[in-house]
């Protein structure tokens, strides 16, 4: 290959420096610990919105970059946050409604493509049937099977792969999937995730809530859930609880809707019973995301819950340091 052609391909393949190569995983564990930070990637619902993408959260815990749920639009917000797909080390899914997992395919494929075989496989956790879904997406006979075959065999794709630093033969994407359930505990580098039941779309979907504990603080995410004793137990004494705040209390069309879907009065009850310090409201319908209604909801929550209430926005960054809310940052879009 002549120099001009090599430079041309390198320009096409250009990507920011990789975080950690496969052989350098030990070096990553030696990095200095950072405060626990949470970026709200998507605070909306399945409904289309220009301001709120579907569910997604970015957690930076020590040397790991973790996503919790990755619905449509969450991956674009990940990029807008300043992070890249190749930075992500772990992905967790609370349940498999499309507004919580549609960008899973984009995360895996973009990370694999940009990583060029020089980063560790993505570690993925979620309820059944996540393993089957992963195979149906990325397997040889899966939805992206022909795309992956082209990128691992066609010479033009291999040129780009080598220009990014890859070494042939090119491996297929191989996310390491672990199916989790209520009671599961996952140990990371300086963090622990504990899993509990969430009350949402059973028996059609297994629905989970997640809690992350680090020395810097603790974070609980209800997933999609109505009022739930198991979420209260999981969040007990937590520094921050992120909840689905889907509708205005009292406007539910049925008891089943309320049981499966979070509202502000039930969320205030859960936060109070759990004794959390900060309550973050997300998964917000447009009908409640309006002036005066927002203020009324926060006011009514504060009548029962004495902690801090945060009305979530896409790309809002929340920091926990020494179990205290270290700051709230928002990004102009």
C-alpha positions in Angstrom: 0.0 0.0 0.0 1.5 3.3 -1.0 1.8 6.2 1.6 -0.9 8.3 0.0 -3.5 5.5 0.1 -2.6 4.6 3.7 -3.0 8.3 4.7 -6.4 8.4 3.0 -7.7 5.3 4.8 -6.3 6.5 8.1 -8.2 9.8 7.7 -11.4 7.8 7.0 -10.8 5.7 10.0 -9.8 8.4 12.3 -11.1 8.1 15.9 -10.0 9.5 19.3 -7.4 7.6 21.2 -8.6 4.3 22.8 -9.1 4.2 26.5 -7.5 0.9 27.4 -6.3 -1.9 25.2 -7.2 -5.5 25.9 -3.8 -6.2 27.3 -3.8 -3.1 29.5 -6.8 -3.9 31.7 -4.6 -4.1 34.8 -3.4 -0.5 34.1 -6.9 0.7 34.1 -7.4 -0.6 37.7 -4.5 1.5 38.8 -6.1 4.8 37.8 -6.9 7.2 40.6 -10.5 6.9 41.7 -12.9 9.7 40.8 -16.1 10.9 42.4 -19.2 9.0 41.4 -21.0 10.8 38.6 -24.3 10.2 36.9 -25.3 11.7 33.6 -29.0 11.5 32.6 -28.8 10.6 28.9 -32.5 10.2 28.3 -35.3 11.4 30.6 -38.2 10.9 28.3 -40.7 8.2 27.3 -41.4 6.2 24.1 -43.2 9.3 22.8 -41.1 11.3 20.2 -39.5 14.4 21.6 -36.8 16.9 20.5 -35.8 17.6 24.1 -36.1 14.3 25.9 -34.7 11.1 24.6 -35.7 7.7 25.9 -34.3 6.1 29.0 -30.6 6.0 29.5 -28.0 6.8 32.3 -24.3 7.1 32.3 -22.4 6.3 35.4 -18.7 6.9 36.0 -17.4 4.9 38.9 -13.7 4.7 39.3 -12.1 3.5 36.1 -15.4 2.1 34.8 -18.0 3.7 32.5 -21.4 2.1 32.9 -24.6 2.6 31.1 -28.0 1.7 32.7 -30.6 1.2 29.9 -30.0 2.5 26.4 -33.2 3.5 24.7 -33.6 5.3 21.4 -31.6 8.6 21.5 -29.6 7.6 24.5 -26.5 6.8 22.4 -26.6 10.2 20.8 -26.7 11.8 24.2 -23.8 9.6 25.2 -21.8 11.2 22.4 -23.0 14.7 23.3 -22.0 14.1 26.9 -18.4 13.9 25.8 -18.0 10.2 26.1 -17.6 7.6 23.4 -18.9 4.1 22.8 -15.3 2.8 23.3 -15.3 4.3 26.8 -18.2 2.1 28.0 -17.1 -0.9 30.0 -20.5 -2.3 31.3 -24.1 -2.1 30.2 -27.1 -3.0 32.4 -30.8 -3.2 31.3 -33.7 -3.1 33.8 -36.2 -4.5 31.3 -36.6 -5.0 27.6 -39.2 -2.5 26.6 -37.8 -0.9 23.4 -37.6 2.6 25.0 -35.0 1.1 27.4 -32.9 -1.0 25.0 -33.2 0.1 21.3 -29.8 1.7 21.2 -28.2 -1.5 22.5 -27.4 -2.5 18.9 -25.8 0.8 18.2 -23.7 0.7 21.4 -22.3 -2.8 20.6 -21.6 -2.2 16.9 -20.2 1.3 17.2 -18.0 0.2 20.1 -16.8 -2.9 18.2 -16.2 -0.9 15.0 -14.3 2.0 16.6 -12.5 -0.2 19.0 -10.8 -2.2 16.2 -10.2 -5.3 18.4 -8.1 -3.2 20.9 -10.6 -3.0 23.8 -12.1 -5.6 26.0 -15.5 -7.1 25.2 -18.5 -5.2 26.6 -19.9 -6.7 29.7 -23.7 -6.7 29.5 -26.3 -7.6 32.2 -30.0 -7.8 32.0 -33.1 -9.9 32.4 -34.1 -12.9 30.3 -34.2 -13.1 27.2 -31.2 -10.8 26.8 -28.9 -13.6 25.7 -31.3 -14.6 22.9 -31.8 -11.0 21.8 -28.0 -10.6 21.6 -27.7 -13.7 19.5 -30.5 -12.6 17.2 -28.9 -9.2 16.8 -25.2 -10.1 16.4 -25.1 -13.8 15.6 -24.1 -15.2 12.2 -27.8 -15.6 11.3 -28.8 -12.5 13.2 -30.2 -9.1 12.1 -26.8 -7.6 11.7 -25.2 -10.9 10.4 -24.7 -9.7 6.8 -23.3 -6.3 8.0 -20.8 -8.1 10.3 -19.8 -10.6 7.6 -19.0 -7.7 5.3 -17.0 -5.8 7.9 -15.0 -8.9 8.9 -14.3 -10.1 5.3 -14.5 -7.4 2.7 -11.1 -6.0 1.9 -12.3 -2.3 2.0 -13.6 -2.8 5.6 -10.4 -4.6 6.6 -8.4 -1.7 5.3 -10.3 0.6 7.7 -9.9 -1.9 10.5 -6.1 -2.1 10.1 -5.9 1.7 9.7 -7.6 2.0 13.2 -4.9 -0.3 14.6 -6.6 -3.6 14.3 -4.8 -6.9 13.6 -6.2 -9.5 11.3 -8.2 -11.7 11.4 -11.0 -9.5 12.6 -13.2 -11.0 15.3 -16.9 -10.6 15.4 -18.5 -8.5 18.1 -18.9 -10.6 21.2 -20.6 -8.9 24.1 -20.3 -10.9 27.3 -23.9 -11.3 28.4 -25.0 -12.3 31.9 -28.7 -12.6 32.6 -29.6 -11.3 36.0 -32.7 -11.5 38.2 -34.0 -10.1 41.5 -31.3 -11.1 44.1 -28.4 -11.0 41.7 -25.2 -9.2 42.9 -22.5 -8.0 40.5 -19.1 -7.0 41.8 -17.0 -4.5 39.8 -13.8 -2.7 40.5 -14.7 -0.6 43.5 -18.5 -1.0 43.0 -21.3 -3.4 43.6 -24.6 -3.6 41.8 -27.5 -5.3 43.6 -30.7 -6.2 41.7 -34.3 -6.3 42.9 -37.8 -6.7 41.5 -39.6 -3.7 39.9 -43.4 -3.6 39.4 -44.1 -2.9 35.8 -45.0 -5.2 32.9 -45.1 -8.7 34.4 -45.7 -11.4 33.3 -44.7 -10.3 29.8 -41.4 -8.8 30.8 -39.1 -9.4 33.7 -38.6 -6.0 35.2 -35.7 -5.0 37.6 -34.4 -2.2 39.7 -30.7 -1.6 40.3 -28.6 -0.3 43.1 -24.9 0.7 42.9 -22.7 1.1 45.9 -19.3 2.7 46.0 -17.1 4.3 48.7 -18.2 7.7 47.2 -21.9 7.0 47.5 -24.9 4.9 46.6 -27.3 5.2 43.7 -30.6 3.4 43.1 -32.7 3.3 39.9 -36.2 2.0 40.0 -36.3 1.2 36.4 -39.9 1.5 35.3 -42.0 0.8 38.3 -45.0 1.8 40.3 -45.1 1.9 44.1 -43.0 -1.1 45.1 -41.9 -2.5 48.5 -39.0 -4.2 46.8 -37.7 -0.9 45.4 -38.1 0.7 48.8 -36.1 -2.1 50.4 -33.4 -1.9 47.7 -33.1 1.9 48.0 -33.0 1.9 51.8 -30.5 4.6 53.0 -29.4 5.4 49.4 -27.9 8.8 48.6 -29.8 9.1 45.3 -32.9 7.4 43.9 -33.8 7.8 40.3 -37.5 7.1 39.5 -40.0 6.9 36.7 -42.3 9.9 37.2 -44.6 9.2 34.3 -47.8 11.0 35.1 -49.6 13.4 37.5 -51.0 11.5 40.5 -54.7 10.9 40.4 -55.0 11.0 36.6 -54.3 7.3 36.1 -56.9 5.6 33.8 -56.9 2.3 35.9 -55.5 0.8 39.0 -53.3 -1.4 36.8 -51.8 1.7 35.2 -50.9 3.2 38.5 -49.4 -0.1 39.8 -47.1 -0.3 36.8 -46.2 3.3 36.3 -44.6 5.9 38.6 -46.3 9.1 39.7 -45.2 11.9 42.0 -47.1 11.1 45.1 -46.2 7.4 45.1 -42.6 8.4 44.4 -42.6 10.7 47.4 -43.9 7.8 49.5 -41.1 5.5 48.3 -38.4 8.1 48.8 -39.6 8.8 52.3 -39.9 5.2 53.3 -36.5 4.4 51.9 -34.9 7.4 53.6 -33.0 8.5 50.5 -31.3 11.9 50.4 -32.0 12.9 46.7 -34.9 12.0 44.5 -34.4 12.4 40.8 -37.5 12.5 38.5 -37.2 11.1 35.0 -39.3 9.3 32.4 -41.5 12.4 32.1 -44.5 12.7 29.8 -44.8 16.0 28.0 -48.2 16.7 29.7 -46.5 17.1 33.1 -43.3 18.7 31.7 -44.9 22.1 31.7 -44.5 25.4 33.6 -46.6 25.5 36.9 -47.2 21.7 36.6 -43.5 21.0 37.3 -43.5 23.3 40.3 -46.7 21.8 41.6 -45.4 18.3 41.4 -42.1 19.2 43.2 -44.1 21.1 45.9 -46.4 18.2 46.5 -43.5 15.8 46.8 -41.7 18.1 49.3 -44.8 18.0 51.5 -44.0 14.4 52.2 -40.4 13.9 51.3 -37.8 16.1 53.1 -34.8 15.4 50.9 -33.7 17.2 47.7 -35.9 16.8 44.6 -34.3 17.1 41.1 -36.4 17.5 37.9 -34.3 15.5 35.5 -33.2 16.9 32.1 -31.2 15.2 29.3 -27.5 15.6 29.8 -27.9 16.7 33.4 -24.8 15.6 35.3 -25.1 14.8 39.0 -22.1 14.2 41.2 -21.8 12.2 44.5 -18.8 12.8 46.6 -18.5 11.5 50.2 -22.2 10.5 50.0 -23.2 14.1 49.3 -24.6 15.6 46.1 -21.6 17.3 44.9 -23.2 19.4 42.1 -25.7 19.5 39.3 -24.6 20.5 35.8 -26.6 21.0 32.7 -25.4 21.2 29.1 -26.7 23.5 26.5 -27.8 21.7 23.3 
